[in-house]
Amino acid sequence: MFMLGLSGCGKTTLLRIISGLEQPTIGKVFIDGTEVTNDPPQKRGIAFVFQNFEIFPLSVWDNCTYSLKVRGFPEEYIISEGENALKIVGLLDRADEFPTNWGNGDLQRLGIARAICSGAKILIMDEPLGSLDPKISAEFRWELRNIIKKNHLTAIQVTHNQEEAMAVGDHIIIMRNGEIIQEASPEQIYKHPNSIFAGNFLGGLNILEGYI
């Protein structure tokens, strides 16, 4: 699912509420039918993928398995989950490296591997491809979608890139001034926008003024 809207419309705030980093002033948060409004972030089964990567100054393996180690999982489980996550993103053969001079594309793969390894079923992604150059971003968006689909994950992604949202998103939410203007599939929003704002936001409109 992609969340679109102008800067300051509330996209990131909504992500923080879903993830438990902020409390809503009204309303409740449900995940898979269970209310989690008052649950801390670590109990919501959520992992974060950031635009600026937030990679630790550790090896690839230690970055990937960090959350499992601090939560005290058995060594056998950590090895199994770490190998699986790195294999998914194509970094298993580089597990012993330190990602000091890695390019942005590989750093983002490591960030996704760390999120998968944590066992989370929901990925919260705030402009995850924003730091990549246009060519790498265009290629990686499909790889990211395949990873999410293959592992049956739910991804909630904020982006300013309408093309990216229309190309790979299953569901789009358009926000304005803290409110949801429209939510539907990319095709439905594109062909049947419920307002001039929604239609113009996803692509240019031919607007004819007149009187009836």
C-alpha positions as CSV (number, residue, x, y, z in Angstrom):
1,M,0.0,0.0,0.0
2,F,1.3,3.5,-0.9
3,M,0.4,6.7,0.8
4,L,0.6,9.8,-1.4
5,G,0.1,13.5,-0.6
6,L,1.7,16.9,-0.5
7,S,4.5,17.5,2.1
8,G,2.9,18.1,5.5
9,C,-0.4,16.3,4.8
10,G,0.2,13.8,7.6
11,K,1.6,10.7,5.8
12,T,4.6,10.3,8.2
13,T,2.5,11.1,11.2
14,L,0.1,8.3,10.2
15,L,3.0,5.9,9.8
16,R,4.2,6.8,13.3
17,I,0.8,6.2,14.7
18,I,0.5,2.8,13.0
19,S,3.9,1.8,14.3
20,G,3.3,3.0,17.8
21,L,5.8,5.8,17.9
22,E,3.0,8.3,18.4
23,Q,-0.4,8.0,20.0
24,P,-3.5,9.1,18.1
25,T,-5.6,11.9,19.6
26,I,-8.8,10.1,18.4
27,G,-9.5,6.7,16.9
28,K,-7.9,3.3,17.4
29,V,-5.2,1.2,15.7
30,F,-6.0,-2.4,14.7
31,I,-3.6,-4.9,13.2
32,D,-5.1,-8.1,11.8
33,G,-8.3,-7.4,13.7
34,T,-6.6,-6.9,17.0
35,E,-6.5,-3.5,18.7
36,V,-2.9,-2.4,19.3
37,T,-3.5,1.3,20.1
38,N,-1.7,1.1,23.5
39,D,0.8,-1.5,22.5
40,P,4.5,-0.5,22.2
41,P,6.2,-0.7,18.8
42,Q,8.1,-3.9,19.6
43,K,4.8,-5.8,20.2
44,R,3.2,-4.9,16.9
45,G,5.2,-7.1,14.5
46,I,6.4,-4.1,12.6
47,A,9.9,-3.3,11.0
48,F,11.1,-0.1,9.5
49,V,12.9,0.5,6.3
50,F,14.2,4.1,6.2
51,Q,15.3,6.4,3.4
52,N,18.7,7.0,5.0
53,F,19.3,3.3,5.7
54,E,20.4,3.6,9.4
55,I,22.9,0.8,8.9
56,F,25.0,0.0,12.1
57,P,28.8,0.1,12.0
58,L,28.8,-3.7,12.1
59,S,29.3,-6.6,9.7
60,V,26.5,-7.4,7.3
61,W,25.6,-10.5,9.4
62,D,25.5,-8.6,12.7
63,N,23.4,-5.8,11.1
64,C,20.9,-8.4,9.8
65,T,20.6,-10.5,13.0
66,Y,20.9,-7.6,15.5
67,S,17.2,-7.6,16.6
68,L,17.2,-11.3,17.1
69,K,20.3,-11.2,19.3
70,V,19.1,-8.4,21.6
71,R,15.8,-10.3,22.0
72,G,17.6,-13.4,23.2
73,F,16.7,-15.9,20.5
74,P,18.6,-19.2,20.4
75,E,21.7,-19.3,18.2
76,E,20.3,-21.9,15.9
77,Y,17.2,-19.8,15.2
78,I,19.3,-16.7,14.6
79,I,21.5,-18.5,12.1
80,S,18.5,-19.9,10.2
81,E,16.7,-16.6,10.0
82,G,19.8,-14.6,9.2
83,E,20.8,-16.9,6.3
84,N,17.2,-16.9,5.0
85,A,16.9,-13.1,5.0
86,L,20.3,-12.5,3.4
87,K,19.6,-15.1,0.8
88,I,16.3,-13.4,-0.1
89,V,18.0,-10.1,-0.9
90,G,21.1,-11.7,-2.5
91,L,23.6,-10.8,0.2
92,L,24.3,-14.2,1.8
93,D,27.8,-14.5,0.2
94,R,28.7,-11.0,1.6
95,A,27.7,-11.7,5.2
96,D,31.2,-11.2,6.6
97,E,31.7,-7.8,4.8
98,F,31.5,-4.4,6.5
99,P,29.2,-2.2,4.4
100,T,31.4,0.8,4.9
101,N,31.8,1.8,1.2
102,W,28.7,0.1,-0.2
103,G,26.4,1.8,-2.7
104,N,22.9,2.9,-1.8
105,G,21.3,0.0,-3.6
106,D,23.2,-2.6,-1.5
107,L,22.6,-0.7,1.7
108,Q,18.9,-0.7,1.0
109,R,19.0,-4.5,0.4
110,L,20.7,-4.9,3.8
111,G,18.0,-2.7,5.5
112,I,15.3,-4.9,4.0
113,A,17.1,-8.1,5.1
114,R,17.3,-6.7,8.6
115,A,13.6,-6.0,8.6
116,I,12.8,-9.5,7.2
117,C,15.1,-11.2,9.7
118,S,13.3,-9.5,12.6
119,G,10.3,-11.7,11.9
120,A,8.0,-8.7,11.2
121,K,5.0,-9.2,8.9
122,I,4.5,-5.5,8.3
123,L,7.1,-3.3,6.8
124,I,6.8,0.5,7.4
125,M,8.7,2.3,4.6
126,D,9.2,6.0,4.5
127,E,10.6,7.0,1.1
128,P,12.8,3.8,1.0
129,L,14.0,4.5,-2.6
130,G,14.4,8.2,-2.2
131,S,18.2,8.0,-1.8
132,L,18.7,5.9,-4.9
133,D,19.5,7.4,-8.3
134,P,16.6,7.2,-10.8
135,K,17.9,4.2,-12.7
136,I,18.6,2.1,-9.7
137,S,15.3,3.1,-8.1
138,A,13.4,2.1,-11.2
139,E,15.0,-1.4,-11.1
140,F,14.9,-1.9,-7.4
141,R,11.2,-1.0,-7.0
142,W,10.3,-4.3,-8.8
143,E,12.8,-6.3,-6.8
144,L,11.3,-4.9,-3.6
145,R,7.8,-5.7,-4.7
146,N,8.8,-9.3,-5.5
147,I,10.5,-9.7,-2.1
148,I,7.4,-8.5,-0.3
149,K,5.0,-10.7,-2.3
150,K,7.2,-13.8,-2.1
151,N,7.4,-13.5,1.7
152,H,3.7,-12.6,2.1
153,L,4.5,-9.4,3.8
154,T,2.4,-6.3,4.2
155,A,4.2,-3.1,3.2
156,I,3.0,0.4,4.0
157,Q,5.1,2.9,2.0
158,V,5.2,6.7,1.9
159,T,6.5,8.2,-1.3
160,H,6.3,11.4,-3.3
161,N,6.9,9.4,-6.5
162,Q,3.5,8.9,-8.1
163,E,4.9,6.9,-11.0
164,E,6.4,4.4,-8.5
165,A,3.1,4.1,-6.6
166,M,1.1,3.6,-9.7
167,A,3.6,1.0,-11.1
168,V,4.0,-1.3,-8.2
169,G,1.3,-0.5,-5.6
170,D,-1.8,-2.7,-5.0
171,H,-3.6,0.0,-3.0
172,I,-3.1,3.7,-2.9
173,I,-4.2,6.2,-0.3
174,I,-4.2,9.9,-1.2
175,M,-4.0,12.3,1.8
176,R,-4.6,16.1,2.1
177,N,-4.5,18.2,5.2
178,G,-4.5,15.2,7.6
179,E,-7.5,13.5,5.8
180,I,-7.8,10.6,3.4
181,I,-9.2,11.9,0.2
182,Q,-9.4,8.6,-1.7
183,E,-8.2,5.1,-1.3
184,A,-8.5,2.4,-4.0
185,S,-6.4,0.5,-6.5
186,P,-4.1,2.5,-8.8
187,E,-6.3,1.8,-11.8
188,Q,-9.5,2.8,-10.0
189,I,-8.0,6.1,-8.7
190,Y,-6.5,6.9,-12.1
191,K,-9.7,6.2,-14.1
192,H,-12.3,7.3,-11.5
193,P,-10.8,10.0,-9.2
194,N,-13.4,11.2,-6.7
195,S,-12.1,14.8,-6.8
196,I,-10.2,17.2,-9.0
197,F,-7.4,17.1,-6.4
198,A,-7.1,13.3,-6.6
199,G,-7.2,13.2,-10.3
200,N,-4.7,16.0,-10.8
201,F,-2.3,14.6,-8.2
202,L,-1.8,11.3,-10.1
203,G,-1.5,12.9,-13.5
204,G,-2.5,16.0,-15.5
205,L,-6.1,16.6,-16.2
206,N,-8.0,18.3,-19.0
207,I,-10.2,20.6,-17.0
208,L,-13.0,22.5,-18.8
209,E,-14.8,25.2,-16.9
210,G,-18.4,25.9,-17.7
211,Y,-21.8,26.6,-16.4
212,I,-25.0,24.5,-16.3
